[in-house]
Amino acid sequence: MTSHQNTQTMKPATAAKKLGVYLEATPAEFQEGVVSRSELNALQSEPPAWLVELRRNGPHPRPVVAAKLGVSIAGLARGGVTEALTTEQIEAIKQDDPEWLQKERATQADVRKEAVRIKEKNAQKAQKQAGDSQ
């Protein structure tokens, strides 16, 4: 009996998400096919010119836009940003520094501080429990 190894494939949307690019901006052949795990690895290790260009100039998907602006995806929506943006558009928003962006960045900073506080609290609790069990 021989074992057959099936090639793991994914939809173009999944591959685009893993590559951090906006699917609608990718070439038609990428959007219409399926992507194997080995093809994805090849795209990540040796990106073609279209992928390098998309990563550099966009348009970028919302998670990338949010990261570049230092806010959450929900914060983007609250700020009225619902579409993919180019690097140039993101830089323009940073230059304008609108009130919503300042507010969302402050909110994001508070969320990070709280996450650190909870992590430290849990570490102290675990350390205390480890000490009690000895």
N, C-alpha and C positions, 0 to 999 in steps of 0.2 A: 504494500500500500504506500503510495507516495503522498506527501503533503503538498498542497498547493498554497502558495503564499499570495493572497490577494493584495493588490496595490491599494493602499489607502488613498482615497481621493476626497476632495472637498469642493463645495460650491464656490464660484468666483467671489461671492460676497464674503464668505468666511476667509478666503485667502487674502482678499483686499484688507479685511479687518486685521489679520495677522501681520500684514505688511505695513499697516498704518497709512493706507492711501484711500482716497475717495473712489469707489467703484466706478461711478459714471465717468470719471476722467481717465480710466484705464483704456488701453486699446481694445477694439471690438473683439479680437481673437481671445483676449483674456476674459472678457465679460461673457462670451458665448460658450466657452469650454468648461471642462472640469480641471482642477489642479491637483496633481498628485503630491504626496508628501515630499518626494525627491525633487519635483519641479519647484515647490515652495522653498525648499532648502537651497536650491540653486539660485533662485531669485534673491534670497536673503544674503547668500555668500558672495555672489557676483551679480549685483543688480544691473539690468540693462539700462540704456540711456533714458528710456521713458520713465522708469521707476525712479532713477536718480533725480530727474527733472520734477516729477510729481512730489517727491519728498522735499525737495528744495523750495519749490515755488507754489505747490498746490495746484488745484484747490485741495484743501485738507478736510478730512472728516471732522465732525464735531468733537470727538474726544481729543484729537490733536489740537484743534483750535482752542479748546478749553485749557489744555496743558500749556500751550504757548502764552495764553493770557493769564494763567495762574488762577483759574476759577474752576468751578464744577460745571458739568454739562447742564445741570438744572440752573445754575447761575447764568449760563449763556442764554437759556430760554427766557429767564426772567429779564435779561437785558435785551431781549428781542432778536437775538442771533439764532436763527433756526436753519440757516443754509451753510453749506461748505464755503469756506473763505480761502482766498489766496494768501500767501505770505505778505504780499503788499497790503492787502486789506487788514490783516492782523496788525501789521506795523502801524497803519493809519489809526486804528482803534487805540493802540498803546500811546501814540503821540497825542491823540485827542484827550485821553484819560477821562472818559465820561464818568459821571457820578455813579452810574450803575456798576461800572468796572471797579471803582474804588471800594464800593460797598461789598461787592462779591469777593474781592480779594481779602478784605477784612474778615468776612464770614469764613472764607477758606482757611485763613490763618488761625481763627478761633477753633475751627474743626480740627486742625492739625495739633494745636496745643492740647485740646481735650483728649485726642487719641494718645498723645504722649503721656498725659497724666494717667489715663486709664491703664496703659501698658505698665507704667511704673508701679501703680497701685497693685496690679495683678502680680507683678514680679515680687513685690514685697510680701504679698500674701503667700505666694508659693514658697518663698524663702523661709517665712515663718513656719509654714506647715512642714517643710523639710526639717527645720530645726526642732520642732515639736515631736517628730517621729523618731528622733535619735535617742 
